[in-house]
Each structure stands twice: as structure tokens, then as C-alpha cells.
Amino acid sequence: MKIKLLVLSSILTGLLVSGPLSAHHNFRSEFDINMPVIVTGTVTRLSLTNPHARLYIDAVDENGEVIHWDFELAAASALLRRGWKRDTLLEGDTVIVHAARARNAPYVGNVEYVTTVNEDGSEGFTYGSPRE
């Protein structure tokens, strides 16, 4: 009886542990570092969540159309360790985002770094986002 209980608990533990491990995606399967994108736009939302924070910006394309970009950042805890704060980027801020484009979604990317743009058009602070 003890052996059956030990085997059953080992199987259950293995199943519980393997779920979170397989849930995290491989960066290169979702994003292509050979397809860099630089987008200048206005912050609509910064969501400091785990497993990945998200930065949403609106950018105007060459035809004058507003494009809604969705950028993945590192985990909130990693960003906070690098000096990010909940008010680092506020709605309405103008930013320049350097990212790797997603392989299967046209307006999705993984951020390498974000630079703020001052009111006079000069570049402000640059915030990095470590790739995991």
C-alpha cells in the first residue's frame, strides 16, 4: 500500500510541476530577432503583470491609420529590479520602442528597450527589458 501511495504521489507531483514548465514559451518560437521593428507612438497602457508585462501603444502608419501595438516585456519583477516603476510610462507618453516582431501577429513584438520622448521632441530616458 505504501508503494502504491508513493508511486501515485510521485506521478501527481510530476504532473503538477511539468505544467508550469511547459507553459512558458520559447522566445524564438514566437519572436524573430531578424525582424526588428522600431515604433514611435503614444502609450495607451502599461500592464506590469507576470509572467510578462505588456506595453500597449498607438502609432500612426504611413497612410495615417492608427495601429494598436501590443509589446511583451520581461516579467514585472525583472523590470522593477531594473528601475521600472508603475508610473515609468503613463498613458499619453510618447515613446520609441525597439523590439523583435512576432512571427505570427503583425502588430505584436518583444521589447528590447523603450525610450521616452520629451515634449520638445528630444529623447529622454531609455528603459531596457531583459529577454527571458
MODAGI-V50398 format. One record per backbone hydrogen bond with DSSP energy under -1.0 kcal/mol. CO is the residue of the C=O (numbers start at 1). NH is the residue of the N-H. E is the energy in kcal/mol with one decimal. If there is no record, write none. Layout:
BEGIN
co: (CO/CO)
nh: (NH/NH)
e: (E/E)
END
This chain:
BEGIN
co: (1/2/3/4/5/6/7/8/9/10/11/12/13/14/15/17/18/19/26/27/27/30/32/35/37/39/41/42/43/45/47/47/53/54/55/56/56/57/58/59/61/65/67/69/70/71/72/74/75/76/77/79/80/85/90/93/94/95/96/97/98/98/99/100/101/107/108/109/110/112/113/114/115/116/118/122/125/127)
nh: (5/6/7/8/9/10/11/12/13/14/15/16/17/18/19/21/22/23/30/30/31/103/35/101/99/97/95/58/92/56/49/54/73/47/71/44/45/69/42/67/64/61/59/57/109/55/111/53/79/80/81/84/83/88/93/43/117/41/115/39/112/113/37/110/32/70/102/72/100/129/98/127/96/124/121/118/116/114)
e: (-2.2/-2.3/-2.7/-2.7/-2.4/-2.1/-2.3/-2.4/-2.3/-2.3/-2.2/-2.4/-2.3/-2.2/-1.3/-1.1/-2.1/-1.2/-1.0/-1.0/-3.0/-2.8/-2.0/-2.4/-2.6/-3.2/-2.7/-2.5/-2.9/-3.1/-1.6/-2.3/-2.9/-3.1/-3.1/-3.1/-1.6/-3.0/-2.8/-4.0/-2.1/-2.8/-2.6/-1.6/-1.7/-2.6/-2.8/-2.4/-2.2/-2.8/-1.7/-2.4/-1.4/-1.9/-2.5/-3.1/-2.4/-2.3/-2.6/-2.4/-3.3/-1.5/-2.7/-2.5/-2.4/-2.2/-2.7/-3.3/-2.4/-2.1/-2.7/-3.4/-2.7/-3.5/-2.1/-3.4/-2.8/-2.8)
END
